[in-house]
Amino acid sequence: MWIVLAVVLLALVVLAVAVRAVLTRLPALRRAAVALQRRQAEAQALAGSAEALGERAETLQQQLATVQQRVELIQARRRG
């Protein structure tokens, strides 16, 4: 009977130590989770900015092609 009681008590002590270790890490894990959420929000904002920048680059490329065509027309008129 005493052996069973000692084993149960030892198991409870081990469980308490394990729970304490987890509970002491919870604040650090919470801070890490908050930091990850903040970085995720920043990444999403940057993705939106990158998309807008890509659209702007495409627009500028189209404008550049139009300007190049006009320059070619002007040069052709001067030659001919």
N, C-alpha and C positions, 0 to 999 in steps of 0.2 A: 504494500500500500504506500509506504513512504517513497519508494522508488518512482512510482507513477506520479505522485504529487511533485517530486523533485523534477521529473521530466517535464511535466506541465508547467511548473514554475519557470524552468529554464527556457522553455518555448515562449512563454509570455515575456520574459526579459529580452530574448532575441527579437521578438516582434516589436516590443517597445523601442528598442534601439533602432531597428529598421524604420519604424514610423517616425522617430525623431529625426533621423537622417533625411528622410524625405521632406518633412515639415521645415527643416532648416534650409532646404534648397528651394522651396516654393517662391520666396520673394525674388530670388535671382532668376528663376524660370519665368516669373511674371514680367520682370523687367526685360528679359530677352524676348518674350512674346510681344510686348508693347513695341520694342525696337524693331522687330520684324514686321509688325503691322505698319509702322511708320515708313519703313523702307519700301514696303509693298505699295503704299500710297504714293511715295515719291516716284517709284518706278512707273506706276500707272500715269502719273502726271507727265513724266518724261516721255513715255510712249505717245501720249497725245501731242506733245510738243514736236516729237520726231515726225509724227504723221503730218502735222501741219507744215513743218519744214519741208518734208518731201513733196507735198502738194505745191508749195511755193516754188521749189526748185523746178518742178515740172512746168509750172506756168512760165517761169523765167526762161526755161529752155525753149518753149514754144515761141516766146517773144523774141528770143535770140534768132531762131530759125526765120521768123518773119523779117527781122532786121537784115539778116544776111541775104535774103531774097531781094529785098529792096535795094541793098547795096549793089548786088549783081545787076539788077535792072538799070540802076543809075550808071554803073560802069559800062554796060552794054550800049546805052544811049550815047554816052560820051564818045565811044569808039566808032559808033556807026552812024 
